Amino acid sequence: MTTETTISPDLSTPRMADRVAQVLTFGFGATTVMWLLCYVAMLQPGKAVGEVLFVLVVLALLAGAALATSTTRSWAHGAWRGGWVGLVSAVLNLLLIGSLLGRESGAGLATWILGLLAGSIVVGAVGGVIGAAARLGPGERFSGNWLGAFTLVSACIVFLMIITGGIVTGFEAGLAVPDWPNSYGHNMLLYPLSEMVADQDIYWEHAHRLTGMYVGLTTIILCVMLWWGDRRPWVGVVGTLVLLMVIGQGVLGGLRVTGRLTLSDDPTLLSPNTALGIVHGVFGQICFAVVVWLAVVTTTRWTRGPRATPSESGGTDRALGVLLVIALVIQLIIGATYRHRIGEIGVKTEQSMLVLTGHIFMAVVVAGLAFINGLRAASADQPHRILKRVGLILLILVGVQLILGMLATIAVLMGGEDEGIPALEVLATSAHQANGALLLAFSTVLLCWYVRLIRPTARSTSPPVDPAAC
């Protein structure tokens, strides 16, 4: 008798959708690295460092195209696919070109745009030839599942937005740009770079807005690809839900600044809303967790792996996983409340200390649940290696989170009320927030795999039967 080992006879991605997903994976991946490098370069680290970063930006696109074409049949095919990677990157980078060109228009603007497109395509084509010749990269490991790889890249882009948002909150720069969706009266995408870098707080806030635009574009493409490339309708529905969540997240961020839907930048007509800022911060991490969930369910291991195996501890595992996710969301709410309110109520006031005490108490609860879940998954005697890996990652993340939490608390409490916000304090608090997002994401991943791989069964209450007595 044979046993069916897959959950569906055919969940493979259509061939054309798979090819498009492969190009998008490396196009978006390379562009994300380029944006990170530009994010650092705009901080004006010095001429020499700036030149190195520019070279790294070009190399990022070259490497992305090379990896995308490492399994192609010929150099010509590699150049063709690499050129498409370059085109995708160029289109994404159009989100930045308005800031670079300021008020330039007409022929000058067209020249810049065409130059960006042509240059990116050429660099991508060169990278494609290199990849085809060297045959580097992932090889056949992702063959037939580039949709899952693109979903993972999308999750990384959302995580980038969380990092930039944490930096904005850390420097208390959320109101540095008073209007929305414009920026000081400019179209957000056309806000001059010279004004953007003239004030550090404006830079943090506006860079976060541009990252939000990037995430919005990413989720639009992801939604389309999930409907096209995945044969399960519910996956497309979740992709649409993610798109709506990201749109809602953007509106929340804007209303946090203005308090109402208006294009005015008149302070008398605006009423910044701290409560919406707290919701914005928490909801962003929930968006990230949902995209990570999509990244899990689009993996080959999920779609083609074995069916769930019965386990007497399955019900307990699932319940503990749910409790951990709920506890983390509660902890996120308390932490976001503290970070957003200390600028208004002071760091060492009675109210702020009460919120901080609640955050520390919940940290103990979360740490306990995370250690229990991580240990059960990492040490349980079961054949599913993915559970062991996720459990180990969870243990590492919760350990790092406790260390970062102590560093962040010390940094905040040692800071003076009237002093500027030290960069080290922002680094500690933002790293604590980002690692918290990873902790929520991998807790969600663990719960997903519990549901996918383990089927709870009732514990047997009958005594074991002695075969010799039969």
C-alpha positions in Angstrom: 0.0 0.0 0.0 1.4 3.4 -0.9 1.0 6.6 1.2 0.4 10.0 -0.4 3.1 12.4 0.9 2.0 15.7 -0.7 -0.9 17.9 0.2 -1.9 18.5 -3.4 -1.2 16.7 -6.7 -0.1 19.9 -8.5 0.6 23.2 -6.8 3.6 24.2 -9.1 3.8 27.7 -10.3 3.0 28.3 -14.0 6.1 28.5 -16.1 5.8 32.1 -17.3 4.9 33.3 -13.8 7.9 31.4 -12.4 10.2 33.2 -14.9 8.7 36.6 -14.0 9.0 35.8 -10.3 12.7 35.0 -10.7 13.4 38.3 -12.3 11.4 40.1 -9.7 13.2 38.3 -6.9 16.6 39.5 -7.9 15.4 42.9 -9.2 13.7 43.8 -6.0 16.5 42.1 -3.9 19.3 44.1 -5.6 17.3 47.3 -5.4 16.8 46.8 -1.7 20.5 46.5 -1.1 21.0 49.6 -3.2 18.5 51.5 -1.2 20.2 50.5 2.1 23.6 51.7 0.7 22.0 55.0 -0.4 20.4 55.4 3.0 23.9 55.3 4.6 25.4 57.5 1.8 22.9 60.2 2.4 24.2 60.6 6.0 27.3 62.2 4.4 29.9 59.8 5.8 32.7 61.5 3.9 33.8 61.7 0.3 35.9 58.5 0.3 33.2 56.4 2.0 30.6 57.9 -0.3 32.6 56.9 -3.4 32.9 53.3 -2.0 29.2 53.2 -1.4 28.5 54.3 -5.0 30.7 51.5 -6.3 28.8 49.0 -4.0 25.5 50.2 -5.4 26.6 49.3 -8.9 28.0 46.0 -7.7 24.8 45.2 -6.0 22.9 45.3 -9.3 25.7 43.5 -11.0 25.6 40.7 -8.4 21.8 40.5 -8.5 21.7 40.0 -12.3 24.5 37.5 -12.1 22.7 35.4 -9.5 19.5 35.6 -11.5 21.1 34.1 -14.6 23.4 31.5 -13.1 21.3 28.6 -14.5 20.7 30.1 -18.0 21.5 28.2 -21.1 23.8 30.7 -22.8 25.5 34.1 -22.5 22.9 35.7 -24.7 20.1 34.3 -22.6 22.0 35.5 -19.5 22.3 39.0 -20.9 18.6 39.1 -21.8 17.4 38.0 -18.3 20.0 40.2 -16.6 18.8 43.2 -18.6 15.3 42.6 -17.3 16.6 42.5 -13.7 18.3 45.9 -14.5 15.0 47.3 -15.9 13.1 46.2 -12.8 15.7 47.9 -10.6 15.6 51.1 -12.7 11.8 51.3 -12.5 12.0 50.9 -8.7 14.7 53.6 -8.4 12.4 56.0 -10.2 10.9 56.5 -6.7 14.1 58.3 -5.8 15.0 60.2 -9.0 12.5 63.0 -8.3 14.4 63.8 -5.0 17.7 63.7 -6.8 16.6 66.1 -9.6 14.7 68.6 -7.6 12.8 71.0 -9.8 14.4 69.8 -13.1 11.8 69.0 -15.8 11.4 68.6 -19.5 14.4 67.4 -21.5 16.7 67.3 -18.5 14.3 65.1 -16.6 13.8 62.8 -19.6 17.5 62.5 -20.1 18.0 61.4 -16.5 15.2 58.9 -16.6 16.4 57.4 -19.9 20.0 57.4 -18.6 18.9 55.5 -15.5 17.0 52.9 -17.5 19.7 52.4 -20.1 22.5 52.3 -17.5 20.7 49.8 -15.3 19.8 47.6 -18.2 23.5 47.6 -19.4 24.8 46.8 -15.9 22.2 44.1 -15.5 23.1 42.6 -18.9 26.8 42.5 -18.0 25.9 40.8 -14.7 23.8 38.3 -16.6 26.7 37.4 -18.9 28.9 37.0 -15.8 26.3 34.8 -14.1 25.8 32.6 -17.2 29.6 32.2 -17.6 30.4 31.5 -14.0 27.1 29.6 -13.1 27.2 30.9 -9.5 24.2 31.3 -7.2 21.3 29.1 -6.0 21.4 26.6 -8.8 18.4 24.3 -8.8 17.4 24.7 -5.1 14.8 27.4 -5.9 13.9 26.0 -9.3 10.2 26.0 -9.8 9.6 28.1 -6.6 10.7 31.6 -7.4 7.3 32.9 -6.3 8.2 31.8 -2.8 11.6 33.5 -3.1 9.9 36.7 -4.2 7.5 36.5 -1.3 10.5 36.2 1.1 12.2 39.2 -0.5 8.9 41.1 -0.1 9.0 40.3 3.6 12.6 41.6 3.9 11.5 44.9 2.3 8.7 45.2 4.9 11.3 44.6 7.5 13.4 47.4 6.1 10.4 49.7 6.6 10.1 48.7 10.2 13.8 49.5 10.8 13.5 53.0 9.2 10.3 53.6 11.2 12.1 52.6 14.4 14.8 55.1 13.7 12.2 57.8 13.2 10.6 57.0 16.5 13.9 56.8 18.2 15.0 60.3 17.1 11.4 61.5 17.8 11.4 62.8 14.2 7.8 61.6 13.3 6.6 65.2 13.0 9.7 66.6 11.2 7.6 66.8 8.0 4.3 68.5 9.0 2.1 67.6 6.1 1.0 64.4 4.3 0.8 63.0 1.6 2.9 66.0 0.5 6.2 66.9 2.1 6.4 70.7 2.8 4.1 71.3 -0.1 6.0 69.1 -2.5 4.8 65.9 -4.1 6.4 63.3 -1.8 8.4 61.8 -4.7 9.6 65.2 -5.8 10.8 66.6 -2.5 14.3 68.0 -3.2 17.2 66.0 -1.9 19.0 69.2 -0.9 16.2 70.0 1.6 15.8 66.4 2.6 19.5 66.1 3.9 19.7 69.7 5.3 17.9 68.6 8.5 18.6 65.1 10.0 15.1 64.8 11.4 13.5 65.6 8.0 15.8 63.0 6.5 14.8 60.2 8.8 11.1 61.0 8.4 11.1 61.5 4.6 13.3 58.4 4.0 10.8 56.4 6.0 8.0 57.7 3.7 9.9 56.8 0.6 10.5 53.3 2.0 6.7 53.1 2.6 6.1 53.9 -1.0 8.6 51.1 -1.9 6.7 48.7 0.3 3.4 49.7 -1.3 4.7 49.1 -4.8 6.1 45.8 -3.6 2.9 44.5 -2.2 1.0 45.5 -5.3 3.3 43.4 -7.4 3.2 40.6 -4.8 -0.6 40.6 -4.8 -0.7 40.2 -8.6 2.0 37.5 -8.6 0.2 35.5 -5.9 -3.1 35.5 -7.9 -1.2 34.6 -11.1 1.4 32.2 -9.8 -0.2 30.3 -7.0 -3.0 27.8 -7.7 -4.6 28.2 -4.3 -7.2 31.0 -4.4 -6.9 31.6 -0.6 -3.3 32.6 -1.1 -4.4 35.3 -3.5 -7.0 36.4 -1.1 -4.4 36.8 1.7 -2.1 38.7 -0.8 -5.0 41.1 -1.4 -5.5 41.4 2.4 -1.8 42.3 2.8 -2.1 45.0 0.1 -5.1 46.5 1.9 -3.2 46.3 5.2 -0.2 48.1 3.8 -2.5 50.8 2.3 -4.2 51.2 5.7 -0.8 51.3 7.4 0.2 54.2 5.1 -3.0 56.1 5.9 -2.4 55.6 9.6 1.1 57.0 9.3 -0.2 60.0 7.5 -3.1 60.7 9.9 -0.6 60.3 12.8 1.1 63.5 11.4 -1.9 65.5 10.3 -4.8 64.2 12.4 -7.1 64.6 9.4 -7.2 64.1 5.7 -5.8 67.4 4.3 -3.2 68.6 1.9 -2.5 71.7 4.0 0.8 72.3 5.9 -0.7 75.0 8.1 0.1 74.0 11.7 -3.2 75.6 12.9 -5.1 73.1 10.7 -3.2 70.0 11.8 -3.5 68.0 15.0 -0.8 65.2 15.3 -2.2 62.1 16.9 0.1 60.1 19.2 -2.5 57.3 19.6 -2.5 56.7 15.8 1.3 56.6 16.0 1.1 53.8 18.5 -1.4 51.9 16.3 0.9 52.6 13.3 3.9 51.1 15.0 2.2 48.0 16.1 0.2 47.4 12.9 3.4 47.6 10.9 4.8 44.7 12.7 1.6 42.7 12.3 1.8 43.4 8.5 5.4 42.0 8.6 4.3 38.9 10.4 1.5 38.3 7.8 3.9 38.7 4.8 6.3 36.2 6.6 3.4 33.8 6.9 2.8 34.1 3.1 6.5 33.4 2.6 6.1 30.2 4.6 3.0 28.9 2.8 4.6 29.5 -0.6 7.7 27.4 0.1 8.1 24.1 -1.6 8.4 22.3 1.7 4.9 23.6 2.5 3.2 22.7 -0.8 5.0 19.5 -1.5 6.0 18.2 1.9 4.5 15.3 3.8 1.1 15.5 5.3 0.7 16.3 9.0 1.7 13.5 11.4 -0.4 12.6 14.5 1.0 13.8 17.8 -0.4 13.6 21.3 1.4 16.9 22.2 0.1 18.6 19.0 -2.7 20.4 20.8 -0.4 21.7 23.5 2.2 22.8 20.9 -0.4 24.8 19.0 -1.9 26.3 22.2 1.6 27.4 23.4 2.3 28.9 19.9 -0.9 30.9 20.0 -0.2 32.2 23.5 3.3 33.3 22.4 1.9 35.3 19.4 -0.8 36.9 21.6 1.7 37.8 24.3 4.1 39.3 21.8 1.3 41.5 20.3 0.5 42.8 23.8 4.1 43.4 24.5 4.4 45.4 21.2 1.5 47.6 22.2 3.1 48.4 25.6 6.5 49.0 24.0 5.1 51.2 21.3 3.1 53.2 23.9 6.3 53.8 25.9 8.4 54.8 22.9 5.8 57.2 21.5 4.7 58.8 24.8 8.1 59.5 26.4 8.6 62.5 24.2 5.4 64.0 25.7 5.4 62.8 29.3 9.1 62.6 29.9 11.4 59.6 30.4 11.4 59.5 34.2 7.8 60.6 35.1 5.6 58.4 37.2 3.4 57.5 34.2 6.3 56.6 32.0 7.9 54.4 34.7 4.6 52.6 35.1 4.4 51.8 31.4 8.1 50.7 31.5 7.4 48.4 34.4 4.5 46.8 32.5 6.8 46.4 29.5 9.4 44.7 31.7 6.8 42.4 33.3 5.5 41.3 29.9 9.1 40.7 28.8 9.4 38.1 31.5 6.1 36.4 30.3 7.2 36.6 26.6 10.6 35.2 27.4 9.2 32.3 29.3 6.7 31.4 26.5 9.4 31.8 23.9 11.9 29.6 25.7 9.2 26.9 26.3 8.2 27.0 22.6 11.7 27.1 21.4 12.9 24.2 23.6 9.9 22.1 22.7 10.4 22.6 19.0 14.2 22.3 19.0 14.4 19.2 21.2 11.2 17.3 20.5 11.7 13.8 19.0 10.0 14.2 15.7 11.1 13.9 12.0 10.4 17.5 11.0 13.7 19.3 10.9 12.1 22.6 10.0 10.5 22.7 13.5 13.9 22.1 15.1 15.5 24.9 13.1 12.7 27.4 13.9 12.8 26.5 17.5 16.6 27.1 17.7 16.2 30.5 15.9 13.5 31.4 18.4 15.8 30.7 21.3 18.5 32.8 19.8 16.2 35.7 19.1 14.7 35.8 22.6 18.2 35.7 24.1 19.3 38.6 21.9 16.0 40.4 22.7 16.6 40.3 26.4 20.1 41.7 26.0 18.9 44.5 23.7 16.0 45.2 26.1 18.4 45.7 29.0 20.7 47.9 26.9 17.8 50.0 25.6 16.4 50.5 29.2 19.8 51.5 30.5 20.4 53.9 27.6 17.0 55.6 28.0 17.1 55.9 31.8 20.7 57.3 31.7 19.8 60.0 29.2 19.1 63.5 30.5 15.7 65.0 30.1 17.0 68.2 28.3 19.8 66.6 26.3 19.6 65.6 22.7 18.9 62.0 21.9 22.2 60.1 21.7 22.7 57.9 18.6 23.7 55.0 20.7 20.3 55.2 22.5 18.5 55.2 19.2 20.6 52.3 18.0 19.8 50.2 21.1 16.0 51.0 21.1 15.7 50.5 17.3 17.6 47.3 17.3 15.3 46.1 20.2 12.2 47.0 18.2 13.5 45.3 15.0 14.5 42.2 16.8 11.0 42.2 18.4 9.6 42.2 14.9 11.7 39.2 14.0 10.6 37.4 17.2 6.9 37.9 16.3 7.7 36.8 12.7 9.4 33.6 13.8 6.8 32.9 16.4 4.2 33.1 13.6 6.4 30.8 11.5 6.6 28.2 14.3 2.8 28.3 14.8 2.3 27.9 11.0 4.5 24.8 10.9 2.8 23.4 14.0 -0.5 23.6 12.1 1.0 22.3 8.9 3.0 19.4 10.2 1.4 18.2 13.4 -2.1 16.8 13.8 -3.3 16.7 17.5 -4.6 13.3 18.6 -6.3 12.4 21.9 -4.1 10.8 24.5 -4.9 7.2 25.1 -6.3 6.4 28.5 -6.3 2.6 28.1 -3.4 0.6 29.7 -0.9 -1.0 27.3 -1.8 -4.5 26.2 0.8 -7.2 26.9 1.2 -9.2 23.6 2.1 -12.3 25.6 -1.3 -12.3 27.3 -3.2 -12.6 24.1 
